[in-house]
Amino acid sequence: MLFSLINLNEIIMKKLLIGCFLVSGFAVASSNVEETRLCDPENYVYVPITTSCGKSAVASGCTTEDIVADTISWDQFLCEPEPLP
Amino acid sequence: MKKLTIFIILIALNSSKYLYGQESNQAFFYAATYTADSTNVDKKGTDYMVLWTGDNYSVFESYYGFQLDSAQVAASKQSDNPKDLNMTALLGTIISMKKPSFKFRIHKSLEESQITVYQNLFFDNYVYTQPLKMTGWKIENQYKEILGFKCQKATIQYAGRDFVAWFSEEIPLNDGPYVFNGLPGLIMQVEDVQKYYSFELVGIQNSSIEMSERVLPKTISLSKNQFFLTKKALYKDVRKALMGKPSSKVSDEDIRSVQKRYDKSNNPLELIVE
């Protein structure tokens, strides 16, 4: 229930943010993010992780594949030394 | 009758190739280097890339990404329900593995004359297409050896940069690393004249993988131009990448540190999006 409320707030916030983006490419991409990221909140699993540079994050998703992919993304987001331009 | 049977079998085999995808028969490994920050050219990033090739089809991707994917597939095969697995141990293994710098998977289809680029950007996967054909190669009478193969020089302007390539007719594939293709032999080495980006062949192996499976899941389909606009917007403000992420409680200090790294990532391979 708590997670459902959190998700509801995040969805509302996200829709408000999307409305603010004027750059066409980003607007298109943002509107599609919702479809690709979210699944039934009841099936969501949250796993606390410690990234390779020692920073904490929470990987989440509905399937094993989702959570592994999210872990890799978090690790790269927080730790990747030289992001490719 | 026997000939007819053989003919039917051959037709069936050929059709199955399209039904079940494309299988590679060789893998060409490339050492890749890149310069993320044009104000600090001595600092190079590296990756280890692989070009899987089959009949009229190829995939170019980071081998580190391929290894991560294999671990992900193995875990999903155990159970796709994360509640059935020891996720802490599994994710610990994933975190300890080498990560790709080049987060794209480039599919070249000779039959469709098209390149399809699957690319991960922060927490989402994107896909766009572009024409396969590269026009404007200039072949020169200069030769050198790479891995014992006789290679010839060729040059091209692509996406706002001048590139020098070395191809070998001893490997009769009109393919190469990244989106490069269209020479009368495999491109063994290619780099821009400023030496910001470089791909060099370091190994060849017979290898059979299902190339049609080397895609990214849950992709957002964009035009190439839209993709690059999105990338630019996200790099400029990395906080946007966390939009809509459940439990995205990252400290302001961490965000500032991530933004600092992305601000230094200012030297893309493609300067002009055509």
Boltz contact constraints between the chains, C-beta under 6 A:
constraints:
  - contact:
      token1: [A, 10]
      token2: [B, 244]
      max_distance: 6.0
  - contact:
      token1: [A, 14]
      token2: [B, 243]
      max_distance: 6.0
  - contact:
      token1: [A, 14]
      token2: [B, 244]
      max_distance: 6.0
  - contact:
      token1: [A, 17]
      token2: [B, 243]
      max_distance: 6.0
  - contact:
      token1: [A, 23]
      token2: [B, 229]
      max_distance: 6.0
  - contact:
      token1: [A, 23]
      token2: [B, 233]
      max_distance: 6.0
  - contact:
      token1: [A, 25]
      token2: [B, 226]
      max_distance: 6.0
  - contact:
      token1: [A, 25]
      token2: [B, 229]
      max_distance: 6.0
  - contact:
      token1: [A, 25]
      token2: [B, 230]
      max_distance: 6.0
  - contact:
      token1: [A, 26]
      token2: [B, 229]
      max_distance: 6.0
  - contact:
      token1: [A, 26]
      token2: [B, 230]
      max_distance: 6.0
  - contact:
      token1: [A, 26]
      token2: [B, 233]
      max_distance: 6.0
  - contact:
      token1: [A, 28]
      token2: [B, 226]
      max_distance: 6.0
  - contact:
      token1: [A, 29]
      token2: [B, 220]
      max_distance: 6.0
  - contact:
      token1: [A, 29]
      token2: [B, 230]
      max_distance: 6.0
  - contact:
      token1: [A, 32]
      token2: [B, 220]
      max_distance: 6.0
  - contact:
      token1: [A, 33]
      token2: [B, 124]
      max_distance: 6.0
  - contact:
      token1: [A, 33]
      token2: [B, 244]
      max_distance: 6.0
  - contact:
      token1: [A, 36]
      token2: [B, 218]
      max_distance: 6.0
  - contact:
      token1: [A, 36]
      token2: [B, 220]
      max_distance: 6.0
  - contact:
      token1: [A, 37]
      token2: [B, 244]
      max_distance: 6.0
  - contact:
      token1: [A, 45]
      token2: [B, 82]
      max_distance: 6.0
  - contact:
      token1: [A, 46]
      token2: [B, 247]
      max_distance: 6.0
  - contact:
      token1: [A, 47]
      token2: [B, 87]
      max_distance: 6.0
  - contact:
      token1: [A, 49]
      token2: [B, 91]
      max_distance: 6.0
  - contact:
      token1: [A, 52]
      token2: [B, 95]
      max_distance: 6.0
  - contact:
      token1: [A, 58]
      token2: [B, 247]
      max_distance: 6.0
  - contact:
      token1: [A, 60]
      token2: [B, 246]
      max_distance: 6.0
  - contact:
      token1: [A, 60]
      token2: [B, 247]
      max_distance: 6.0
  - contact:
      token1: [A, 63]
      token2: [B, 80]
      max_distance: 6.0
  - contact:
      token1: [A, 64]
      token2: [B, 75]
      max_distance: 6.0
  - contact:
      token1: [A, 64]
      token2: [B, 76]
      max_distance: 6.0
  - contact:
      token1: [A, 64]
      token2: [B, 80]
      max_distance: 6.0
  - contact:
      token1: [A, 64]
      token2: [B, 82]
      max_distance: 6.0
  - contact:
      token1: [A, 65]
      token2: [B, 76]
      max_distance: 6.0
  - contact:
      token1: [A, 67]
      token2: [B, 82]
      max_distance: 6.0
  - contact:
      token1: [A, 68]
      token2: [B, 72]
      max_distance: 6.0
  - contact:
      token1: [A, 68]
      token2: [B, 94]
      max_distance: 6.0
  - contact:
      token1: [A, 71]
      token2: [B, 91]
      max_distance: 6.0
  - contact:
      token1: [A, 71]
      token2: [B, 94]
      max_distance: 6.0
  - contact:
      token1: [A, 73]
      token2: [B, 123]
      max_distance: 6.0
  - contact:
      token1: [A, 75]
      token2: [B, 95]
      max_distance: 6.0
  - contact:
      token1: [A, 76]
      token2: [B, 99]
      max_distance: 6.0
  - contact:
      token1: [A, 82]
      token2: [B, 36]
      max_distance: 6.0
  - contact:
      token1: [A, 82]
      token2: [B, 45]
      max_distance: 6.0
  - contact:
      token1: [A, 83]
      token2: [B, 261]
      max_distance: 6.0
  - contact:
      token1: [A, 83]
      token2: [B, 262]
      max_distance: 6.0
  - contact:
      token1: [A, 83]
      token2: [B, 265]
      max_distance: 6.0
  - contact:
      token1: [A, 84]
      token2: [B, 101]
      max_distance: 6.0
  - contact:
      token1: [A, 85]
      token2: [B, 36]
      max_distance: 6.0
  - contact:
      token1: [A, 85]
      token2: [B, 265]
      max_distance: 6.0
  - contact:
      token1: [A, 85]
      token2: [B, 267]
      max_distance: 6.0
  - contact:
      token1: [A, 85]
      token2: [B, 268]
      max_distance: 6.0
